[in-house]
Amino acid sequence: MSKSDQTFSPSYLKRAASSLLQWVDSDYCPDGAEKMRNEPDRVDWVRVMPFVFLHAGCLGVIWVGTSSFAVWSAVALYFIRMFAVTGVHHRYFSHKTYSTSRVGQFLLAIFAGTTVQRGSLWWAYHHRHHHKHSDEPEDAHSPHVHGFWWSHIGWITSKRNFPTDYSKIKDLAKFPELVWLNRFDLVVPVVFAVSLFGLGAALESFAPALGTNGWQMVVWGFFISTTFLFHGTGCINSMAHIMGKRRFKTDDDSRNSAILSVITLGEGWHNNHHRFQSSTRNGFYWWEIDPTYYMLKILSLTGFISNLKAVPKSVLEEGAHADHHASVAAAKQAAQVHPQSSLRRIVPTAAAIAVATAASAQGNLPPKKSDSAIHKDATELAHDLDTKKSDDPPVI
């Protein structure tokens, strides 16, 4: 059979029709979800056309132009909906790091639906699976197993990753309203896009000085903002296991990155998260900026959410002393390279005290070493450096 004959064979047409129906009903699996999950990793181009269309829609800026209002709306919607990803898809549905009412979680699921990252139950299922098999062959988006691009974008285009295994998220699947939103996951994004068009059209009529209109708001507020949102989220999958530093010894290669935390509202403290995933806070220490946690804390003051889960003191203590030992090791290494540098006396003391005493000053943990003991470590290190052989090469 020729390639063209295979393209239009009954089996191919059946698969294509199935993929088309999944645009509307993501749970449509005529041959069973289990069979689909055992498909080989390859792109289902028919199924992912809406995703391709999302990126292509950004080109609409050529025709709709720009306005300050539309651009700033896109920026605002990026961060608002990034919070929906981090605070709702991730910290609520995936890990249940806080509590809310049944009505509250339904509203949160609708809010998260505006991110256009499938339903919250699909998101939670795959993320829990990721934690169970992190950086193993079963991990759908491990850059160490599947490479950068597949972990960043490719994995969501594979037919095997389309279904939601409700048996793995029974705590969520027992709510029919959540299952409905997950099954018909295009409903909320379409309503969101139409709402943006309506807002732009209204502003064109009632506030023409803003220089925007319906289609401009759709292009900037929906297509461009959502595309950036997807890739911002994808950076955690593709980069947070290869970029940054490891504070905790975990069974994977998760890392902490301040840069990723900025663009993802605190998700970049990924090694922290893999050490204790039940915490509402990913930035374990005060200097690790975590906007998602701050916003959840504010929400808890309103009573909309409650029972925010804290990081255990034992974990905070473990991390503080890991940082202390890392700073001393770094100082020793730097001293070997630049033995005459006066910084050799400053680095171990400042870094150790910043880590070991700042946390204890806030009452987060009791330091294993007293301040005098830390100073003693630094003094001994400085003494070792001063007594190095005089034939050390000079620093140029």
C-alpha positions in Angstrom: 0.0 0.0 0.0 1.4 3.4 -1.0 1.8 6.2 1.5 -1.1 8.1 0.0 -3.3 5.0 0.3 -2.3 4.7 3.9 -3.2 8.3 4.5 -6.8 7.7 3.4 -7.2 4.2 4.7 -10.2 3.5 7.0 -8.0 3.1 10.0 -6.3 6.4 9.5 -9.6 8.2 8.9 -11.0 6.6 12.0 -8.1 7.9 14.0 -8.4 11.4 12.5 -12.1 11.5 13.3 -11.4 10.4 16.8 -8.8 13.2 17.2 -11.3 15.8 15.8 -14.0 14.7 18.3 -11.4 15.0 21.1 -11.3 18.8 20.4 -14.8 19.0 21.8 -14.8 16.0 24.2 -11.3 15.3 25.6 -12.5 12.0 27.2 -13.6 10.6 23.9 -11.6 7.4 23.5 -13.4 4.9 21.2 -10.8 2.2 21.7 -10.3 2.9 25.4 -8.1 5.3 27.3 -5.7 2.5 28.3 -4.9 1.7 24.7 -4.3 5.4 24.0 -1.9 5.6 26.9 0.1 2.8 25.4 0.5 4.5 22.1 4.1 5.4 21.0 5.4 8.9 21.6 4.6 10.7 18.4 2.8 13.9 17.4 -1.0 13.7 16.7 -1.2 16.6 14.3 -5.0 16.5 14.0 -5.5 16.6 17.7 -3.0 19.4 18.3 -4.3 21.7 15.6 -6.0 24.0 18.3 -2.5 24.3 19.9 -1.0 25.2 16.5 -3.8 27.7 15.9 -3.0 29.3 19.3 0.5 30.1 18.2 -0.6 31.1 14.7 -3.1 33.5 16.1 -0.2 35.6 17.4 0.4 36.7 13.8 -2.9 38.5 14.0 -1.0 41.4 15.4 0.0 42.2 11.8 -3.6 43.2 11.1 -4.9 44.4 14.5 -1.9 46.5 15.4 -1.0 47.6 19.0 -2.2 49.9 21.7 -0.9 50.5 25.2 -4.1 49.2 26.7 -3.9 45.9 24.7 -0.2 45.3 25.4 -0.6 45.9 29.1 -3.7 43.8 29.2 -1.6 40.9 27.7 1.0 41.4 30.4 -1.5 41.6 33.2 -3.4 38.5 31.9 -0.1 36.6 31.7 0.6 37.1 35.4 -3.0 36.7 36.5 -3.3 33.4 34.7 0.2 32.3 35.7 -1.2 32.5 39.2 -4.1 30.2 38.0 -1.5 27.7 36.9 0.7 27.9 39.9 -1.8 28.5 42.7 -4.7 26.5 41.3 -3.6 23.8 38.8 -0.5 23.1 40.8 -0.7 23.9 44.4 -4.4 23.1 44.8 -5.5 20.4 42.4 -2.2 18.6 42.1 -1.0 18.8 45.7 -3.9 20.0 47.8 -1.6 22.4 49.7 -4.6 24.3 51.0 -8.4 23.8 51.4 -11.5 25.5 50.0 -15.2 24.7 49.7 -16.7 22.7 46.9 -18.1 25.9 45.4 -14.7 27.4 45.9 -12.8 24.6 44.0 -15.4 24.8 41.2 -14.7 28.5 40.8 -10.9 27.9 41.0 -11.3 25.2 38.2 -13.1 27.7 36.0 -10.4 30.3 36.7 -7.7 27.7 35.8 -9.5 26.9 32.6 -8.7 30.3 31.3 -5.0 29.3 31.1 -5.8 27.0 28.1 -3.7 24.2 29.6 -6.5 21.5 29.5 -8.6 20.8 32.5 -7.4 20.9 36.1 -7.9 17.1 36.5 -5.8 16.3 33.5 -3.2 18.7 34.8 -3.2 17.2 38.3 -3.1 13.6 37.0 0.0 14.2 34.9 1.7 16.3 37.5 1.2 13.6 40.2 2.6 11.1 37.8 5.6 13.3 37.2 6.4 13.4 41.0 6.0 9.6 41.2 8.4 8.9 38.4 10.4 12.1 38.2 13.3 11.9 35.8 12.6 8.2 35.1 11.5 6.8 31.7 7.8 7.0 32.8 8.2 10.7 33.4 6.4 12.3 30.3 8.4 15.5 30.4 11.8 14.8 31.9 14.5 16.6 29.9 17.1 14.0 31.0 15.0 11.2 29.4 13.2 12.8 26.5 15.3 15.9 25.7 14.7 19.6 26.0 12.1 20.2 23.3 10.0 17.1 24.0 9.8 18.0 27.7 9.0 21.6 26.9 6.4 21.2 24.2 6.4 17.8 22.5 4.9 15.7 25.3 1.5 17.4 25.1 1.2 16.7 21.4 1.5 12.9 21.9 -1.7 10.9 21.8 -0.6 8.8 24.8 -0.7 11.9 27.0 -4.1 13.1 26.0 -6.3 11.0 28.4 -6.9 11.7 32.0 -6.6 8.6 34.2 -9.3 9.3 36.7 -8.4 6.3 38.8 -5.2 8.1 39.8 -7.1 11.2 41.0 -10.1 9.7 42.8 -10.1 12.6 45.3 -10.9 15.0 42.4 -12.9 12.6 40.1 -15.7 12.2 42.7 -16.9 15.7 41.8 -19.0 15.6 38.6 -18.7 19.3 38.0 -14.9 19.0 37.9 -15.1 16.0 35.6 -17.4 18.0 33.3 -15.0 21.0 33.1 -12.1 18.6 32.5 -14.0 16.7 29.7 -15.1 19.8 27.9 -11.9 21.8 28.4 -12.5 24.1 25.5 -15.6 25.7 26.9 -13.9 28.1 29.4 -11.2 29.2 26.9 -13.8 30.0 24.2 -15.9 31.9 26.7 -12.8 33.8 27.8 -11.8 34.7 24.3 -15.3 35.9 23.5 -15.4 38.0 26.6 -12.2 39.7 25.6 -13.7 40.5 22.2 -16.7 41.9 23.9 -14.5 44.0 26.2 -12.5 45.4 23.3 -15.7 46.2 21.3 -17.2 48.0 24.3 -14.0 50.0 24.9 -13.9 50.9 21.2 -17.4 52.4 21.6 -17.3 53.9 25.0 -13.5 54.7 25.5 -12.1 55.3 22.0 -9.2 57.2 23.4 -7.7 53.8 24.5 -7.3 52.9 20.8 -8.3 49.3 21.2 -11.0 47.1 19.7 -12.5 43.6 20.0 -10.0 41.7 17.7 -7.0 43.5 19.1 -8.0 42.4 22.6 -8.4 38.8 21.3 -5.0 38.8 19.7 -3.1 40.4 22.6 -5.2 39.3 25.6 -5.8 35.7 24.4 -3.4 34.5 21.7 -0.2 36.3 22.6 -0.7 36.3 26.4 -1.7 32.6 26.4 1.2 31.5 24.1 3.7 33.2 26.5 1.9 31.7 29.4 2.3 28.2 28.0 6.0 28.6 27.4 6.5 30.2 30.8 4.9 27.1 32.3 6.8 24.8 30.0 10.1 26.2 31.2 9.6 24.5 34.5 9.3 21.1 32.8 12.2 21.7 30.4 14.6 23.8 32.5 13.9 23.4 36.2 15.7 20.0 36.2 18.8 21.2 34.4 19.2 24.9 35.4 20.0 26.2 38.9 21.3 24.8 42.2 20.4 21.7 44.2 19.9 22.4 47.9 18.3 19.1 48.8 19.3 15.6 47.9 16.2 14.3 46.1 15.6 11.2 43.9 15.5 13.4 40.8 17.6 16.3 39.4 15.2 19.1 40.4 16.9 22.5 40.9 16.2 26.0 42.3 16.3 29.0 40.0 15.6 32.5 40.9 15.2 33.4 37.2 12.5 30.8 36.6 10.8 31.9 39.8 10.4 35.4 38.4 8.6 34.3 35.3 6.5 31.7 37.0 5.6 33.5 40.3 7.7 31.3 42.5 7.7 27.9 40.8 11.4 28.1 40.1 12.2 26.9 43.6 11.7 23.5 42.2 14.2 21.5 44.2 12.5 22.9 47.4 9.2 21.7 45.9 10.4 18.2 45.2 11.8 17.9 48.7 8.4 18.7 50.3 5.6 19.0 47.7 2.8 19.4 50.3 3.9 22.9 51.2 1.8 25.8 50.0 5.1 27.7 49.8 7.8 26.9 47.3 10.2 29.6 48.4 11.0 28.0 51.8 13.0 31.0 53.1 12.1 34.7 53.3 14.7 35.6 50.6 13.2 33.2 48.1 10.5 35.3 46.5 7.3 33.3 46.0 4.4 35.6 44.7 2.0 32.7 44.4 2.3 32.0 48.1 1.8 35.7 49.0 -1.4 35.8 46.9 -2.6 32.6 48.5 -1.9 34.0 51.9 -4.0 37.1 51.1 -6.8 34.8 49.9 -6.7 32.9 53.1 -7.3 36.2 55.0 -10.6 36.5 53.2 -11.7 33.0 54.2 -12.0 31.8 50.6 -9.2 29.3 51.2 -7.8 27.9 54.5 -5.4 25.4 56.0 -2.3 26.5 54.2 0.3 23.8 54.7 3.7 25.0 56.1 7.2 23.6 55.5 8.2 21.4 58.5 11.0 22.9 60.7 13.1 19.8 60.1 13.1 20.4 56.4 13.9 24.1 56.9 16.8 23.1 59.2 18.0 20.6 56.7 18.1 23.2 53.9 19.7 25.9 56.1 22.6 23.6 57.0 23.0 22.4 53.4 23.4 26.0 52.4 25.9 26.5 55.1 28.1 23.6 54.1 27.8 24.6 50.4 29.0 28.1 51.2 32.0 26.8 53.1 32.9 24.4 50.3 32.6 27.2 47.8 34.8 29.5 49.9 37.5 26.7 50.1 37.3 26.2 46.3 37.6 29.9 45.7 40.5 30.2 48.0 42.4 27.5 46.1 42.0 29.4 42.9 42.7 32.9 44.4 44.6 32.3 47.6 45.6 36.0 48.1 42.1 37.3 47.8 40.8 39.0 50.9 37.3 37.7 50.1 38.4 34.4 51.6 37.7 35.8 55.0 34.3 37.2 54.2 32.5 34.6 52.1 32.3 31.8 54.6 31.2 34.0 57.5 28.6 36.1 55.6 27.1 33.2 53.8 26.9 30.9 56.7 25.4 33.5 59.1 22.9 34.6 56.4 21.6 31.1 56.1 22.0 29.7 59.6 21.0 32.6 61.7 18.5 34.5 59.5 16.1 31.6 59.6 16.5 31.1 63.4 16.0 34.8 64.0 12.5 34.4 62.6 11.9 31.4 64.8 11.7 29.0 61.9 14.3 26.6 63.2 16.9 26.0 65.9 20.4 26.2 64.4 22.5 23.1 64.9 25.5 25.3 65.4 25.8 28.4 67.5 26.9 31.7 65.9 30.3 31.3 67.7 30.7 27.8 66.2 30.0 29.2 62.7 32.6 32.0 63.3 35.0 29.3 64.6 34.6 27.4 61.3 35.3 30.6 59.3 38.3 31.5 61.5 39.8 28.1 61.1 39.3 28.3 57.4 41.0 31.7 57.3 43.9 30.4 59.4 44.3 27.5 57.0 44.6 30.0 54.1 47.1 32.1 55.9 49.4 29.2 56.6 49.4 28.0 53.0 52.9 27.5 51.5 54.6 30.7 50.5 55.3 29.4 47.1 51.7 29.7 46.0 51.5 31.4 42.6 50.7 35.1 42.9 47.3 36.4 41.8 47.5 38.5 38.7 
